[in-house]
Amino acid sequence: MTNNIDHDRLFKELISTFFVEFIELFFPQLIDYLDRESITFLDKEVFTDVTEGERYESDLVAQVKFRGKESFFLIHVEAQESSRKWFNRRMFTYFARFHEKFVLPIYPIVIFSYSKPKRAAISQYVVDFPDFKVLEFNYQVVQLNRLNWRDFLNQPNPVASALMAKMNIAEKERAKVKAECLRLLITLKLNPAKMQLISGFIDTYLNLNPVEERQFQEEISTFSQPVQEGVMQITTSWMRQGIELGIEQGIEQGIEQGIEQGIEQGIEQGIEREKTLILRQLKRKLGEINPLLETKIMELSIDDVEALGEALFDFSTVEDLINWLNTLTA
């Protein structure tokens, strides 16, 4: 399900946008001596592994000041979505080349985001002999599949809201975790761009099947009214993105089946999904709805459906819905 996901881009975007929050969440001791106002991200470095012949790009390197001093150090954060042999050696290679180029202390961090294996990841690279140790290089590890998402439920931190979606989650808990991720996100009151970044991250890694989707709707129905409305706004935006994706998929499909037919099918599928979501939201807010009203809603144009998605937050009774629908034909 995640084969086509650009993991590197998602994690780099998340951590670079919420760099201080990431450090606060996992390495609060580092915050004690880091000057928050001095953070500068460096251009990514490209290295060639001389043993394997592969080219690697460093994920994220920030230059920061020691608090109260004029001296600098580097924080290197590497996001790794698969378990690879000799990754520890690659981390040491990064360290050595950064140290050679910048001649600065380096604080190395790895985020392991794979699902398996769940054994503790290696966090050092050692070169030794029977009679003495030449090198012991250590790096910090955040291994998401060994973290319990419940431990982060009440962390007022946007990175927690996002990364809970990649922590140790039982299959039967996926819908609940997605709901809790969004609940936490709503309480943070971020700007729209940051909200979209995190909600998109959550939806990517917790893409629910129809049964889980119903469980998800049940979970959010237990939230307070303001939080419910905030979550509904996010899910409505997902549906709009789904329509756009449907159009794109329709165009691709159209190469083989006929462009016009493919686009129409993509649009219709996306609109149908959004109408179904709006109906669920109305029923949760107003109770059961007359089948005639359901039919009327399902016959709305996409523009009217999107307008209804915004207006429903002001409805208190079914009568409000009826009055709104009547204005469309007045």
C-alpha positions in Angstrom: 0.0 0.0 0.0 2.9 2.3 0.6 5.1 1.2 -2.4 4.7 4.5 -4.3 5.1 6.8 -1.3 8.0 9.3 -1.5 9.1 8.6 2.1 12.2 10.8 1.9 10.2 13.8 0.8 7.5 13.4 3.4 9.9 13.0 6.3 12.2 15.8 5.1 9.3 18.2 4.7 7.8 17.3 8.1 11.1 17.6 10.0 12.4 20.7 8.3 9.1 22.5 8.9 8.9 21.4 12.5 12.6 21.1 13.3 12.5 22.6 16.8 9.4 20.6 17.7 11.0 17.4 16.5 14.0 18.1 18.8 11.8 19.0 21.7 9.8 15.8 21.3 12.6 13.3 21.1 15.8 15.1 22.4 14.7 17.7 25.0 18.3 17.6 26.4 19.5 19.0 23.2 17.1 22.0 23.4 18.8 23.0 26.6 22.0 24.1 24.8 20.6 24.9 21.3 20.0 28.5 20.1 16.6 28.2 18.5 17.1 31.4 16.5 20.3 30.3 14.8 19.0 27.3 12.8 20.2 27.2 9.1 19.6 24.3 6.8 22.6 23.4 4.6 22.5 22.2 1.0 22.2 18.5 0.9 25.4 16.6 0.4 25.8 13.8 -2.1 28.2 10.9 -1.3 29.3 7.8 -3.3 29.7 4.6 -1.4 33.1 3.4 -2.6 32.3 -0.3 -1.6 28.9 -0.5 -3.2 29.1 2.1 -5.9 25.9 3.7 -4.9 25.2 7.5 -4.6 23.5 8.7 -1.4 22.1 12.1 -0.4 22.1 13.2 3.2 18.6 13.9 4.3 18.8 17.0 6.5 21.7 18.9 8.0 21.2 22.0 10.2 23.8 24.4 11.4 23.0 25.8 14.8 24.7 27.8 17.6 25.4 26.7 21.1 23.2 28.8 23.3 25.0 31.9 24.6 28.1 31.2 22.6 29.5 32.1 19.1 30.4 28.6 18.3 28.4 26.3 16.0 27.6 22.6 15.6 25.7 20.5 13.1 22.6 18.3 13.6 22.4 15.6 11.0 19.0 13.9 10.7 18.7 10.9 8.5 15.2 9.3 7.8 15.5 5.6 6.9 12.4 3.7 5.7 14.0 0.3 5.2 16.3 -1.9 7.2 19.6 -2.1 5.4 22.8 -3.9 6.1 25.8 -1.7 6.9 23.6 1.4 7.4 25.7 2.1 10.5 28.8 2.3 8.3 27.0 4.7 6.0 26.2 7.0 9.0 29.8 7.0 10.0 30.8 7.9 6.4 28.4 10.8 6.5 29.8 11.9 9.9 33.4 11.7 8.7 32.8 13.7 5.5 30.7 16.3 7.3 33.5 16.7 9.9 36.1 16.9 7.2 34.2 19.6 5.2 32.8 21.8 8.0 35.2 21.0 10.9 32.3 21.3 13.4 30.9 19.0 16.1 28.1 16.8 14.7 25.0 15.5 16.5 23.8 12.5 14.3 20.2 11.3 14.5 18.4 8.5 12.6 14.6 8.1 12.3 13.8 4.5 11.4 10.2 4.4 9.9 10.0 0.9 8.6 7.3 -1.5 10.0 9.6 -4.6 10.3 11.9 -5.8 11.8 10.9 -4.6 15.3 14.2 -5.6 17.0 16.2 -2.7 18.3 18.1 -1.0 15.5 21.9 -0.7 15.6 23.0 2.7 16.9 26.8 2.5 16.5 29.6 1.6 14.2 32.7 0.0 15.8 36.1 -0.8 14.5 38.1 -2.9 16.9 40.8 -5.6 17.3 41.3 -8.3 19.9 43.8 -6.1 21.7 42.3 -2.6 21.3 39.3 -0.6 20.0 40.1 1.8 17.2 36.7 3.5 16.8 33.3 3.6 18.5 30.9 5.9 16.6 27.4 6.4 18.1 24.3 8.0 16.8 20.8 8.7 18.3 18.0 6.5 17.1 14.2 7.2 16.9 12.8 3.8 15.9 9.1 4.4 15.3 7.9 0.8 15.3 9.1 0.4 18.9 7.2 3.4 20.2 3.7 3.2 21.6 1.4 5.7 20.0 -0.5 6.0 23.3 2.5 7.6 25.0 2.2 10.6 22.6 -1.6 11.2 22.8 -1.3 14.2 25.0 1.9 15.7 23.6 1.0 19.2 22.3 3.4 18.7 19.5 2.7 18.7 15.7 5.5 16.1 15.1 3.8 13.7 17.6 0.5 14.2 15.7 2.2 13.1 12.5 4.5 10.4 13.6 1.9 8.5 15.7 0.7 7.3 12.3 4.0 5.4 11.9 4.4 4.0 15.4 3.6 0.5 16.8 0.0 0.1 15.8 -2.1 -3.0 16.0 -4.2 -3.6 12.8 -7.5 -3.2 14.7 -6.3 0.2 16.1 -5.6 1.9 12.8 -8.9 3.8 12.6 -8.6 4.9 16.3 -5.0 6.1 15.8 -6.0 8.1 12.7 -8.8 9.8 14.7 -6.5 10.5 17.6 -3.8 11.9 15.3 -6.4 14.4 13.9 -7.8 15.2 17.3 -4.3 16.2 18.5 -3.7 18.2 15.3 -6.9 20.2 15.7 -6.0 21.2 19.3 -2.7 22.6 18.1 -4.4 25.4 16.0 -1.7 25.6 13.3 -1.9 27.7 10.2 -3.7 26.1 7.2 -0.5 25.1 5.3 1.0 23.4 8.3 -2.3 21.6 9.0 -2.4 20.4 5.5 1.2 19.1 5.7 0.5 17.0 8.8 -3.0 15.8 7.8 -1.6 14.7 4.4 1.2 12.8 6.2 -1.4 11.1 8.5 -3.7 10.2 5.6 -0.8 8.8 3.6 0.3 6.4 6.2 -3.1 5.5 7.6 -5.1 5.0 4.4 -8.1 3.1 5.7 -10.2 0.5 4.0 -14.1 0.8 4.0 -14.5 -1.1 7.3 -11.8 1.0 9.0 -13.4 4.1 7.5 -16.6 3.4 9.3 -14.7 2.8 12.6 -12.9 6.1 12.0 -16.3 7.9 11.7 -17.4 6.3 14.9 -14.3 7.4 16.7 -14.6 11.0 15.7 -18.2 11.1 16.7 -17.0 10.8 20.4 -15.0 14.0 20.2 -16.3 17.4 21.4 -18.3 19.4 18.8 -15.5 21.8 17.9 -13.0 19.0 17.4 -15.5 17.0 15.3 -16.0 20.0 13.1 -12.3 20.5 12.7 -11.8 16.9 11.7 -14.7 17.0 9.3 -13.1 20.0 7.6 -9.9 18.1 7.2 -11.6 15.0 5.8 -13.7 17.2 3.4 -10.4 18.6 2.0 -9.2 15.0 1.5 -12.3 14.3 -0.5 -11.6 17.4 -2.7 -8.1 16.1 -3.3 -9.6 12.7 -4.1 -11.6 14.4 -6.9 -8.4 15.9 -8.3 -6.7 12.6 -8.1 -9.7 10.9 -9.7 -9.3 13.3 -12.6 -5.6 12.5 -12.9 -6.2 8.8 -12.8 -9.0 9.2 -15.3 -6.7 11.0 -17.7 -4.1 8.2 -17.3 -6.8 5.6 -17.8 -8.1 7.6 -20.8 -4.8 6.9 -22.7 -6.0 3.3 -23.1 -9.8 3.7 -22.9 -10.4 7.1 -24.4 -9.4 10.4 -22.8 -12.9 11.8 -22.5 -14.4 8.7 -20.9 -11.5 8.4 -18.5 -11.8 12.0 -17.3 -15.6 11.6 -16.8 -15.2 8.5 -14.8 -12.5 10.0 -12.6 -14.6 13.1 -11.9 -17.8 11.0 -11.2 -16.0 8.8 -8.8 -14.5 11.7 -6.9 -17.8 13.6 -6.7 -19.6 10.4 -5.5 -17.1 10.0 -2.7 -17.5 13.6 -1.5 -21.3 13.4 -1.6 -21.2 10.2 0.5 -18.9 11.9 3.1 -21.1 15.0 3.3 -24.2 12.8 4.0 -22.3 11.0 6.8 -21.4 14.3 8.3 -25.0 15.6 8.1 -26.4 12.5 9.7 -23.9 12.7 12.6 -24.7 16.3 13.2 -28.5 16.3 12.6 -29.6 12.6 13.0 -31.5 10.6 10.4 -32.3 12.4 7.1 -35.4 11.8 5.0 -34.5 9.6 1.9 -35.9 12.3 -0.3 -33.4 14.8 1.1 -30.6 12.2 0.6 -31.6 11.9 -3.1 -31.6 15.7 -3.4 -28.1 16.0 -2.0 -26.8 13.2 -4.2 -28.1 15.1 -7.2 -26.3 18.3 -6.3 -23.5 19.7 -8.5 -19.9 19.6 -7.3 -20.0 23.3 -6.6 -23.1 23.0 -4.5 -21.7 19.9 -2.6 -18.6 21.9 -1.6 -20.8 24.8 -0.5 -22.8 22.4 1.6 -19.7 21.0 3.1 -18.9 24.5 4.5 -22.5 25.4 5.4 -23.3 22.3 7.4 -21.2 23.5 10.3 -23.9 26.2 10.9 -26.9 23.7 10.8 -28.6 22.8 14.1 -31.7 21.0 12.7 -32.9 19.2 9.6 -35.0 22.3 8.9 -31.8 24.3 8.5 -30.7 21.8 5.9 -34.0 22.1 4.1 -33.9 25.8 4.1 -30.4 25.8 2.7 -31.4 23.4 -0.1 -34.4 25.6 -0.9 -32.1 28.6 -1.5 -30.5 26.7 -4.4 -33.8 26.7 -6.3 -35.1 30.1 -5.1 
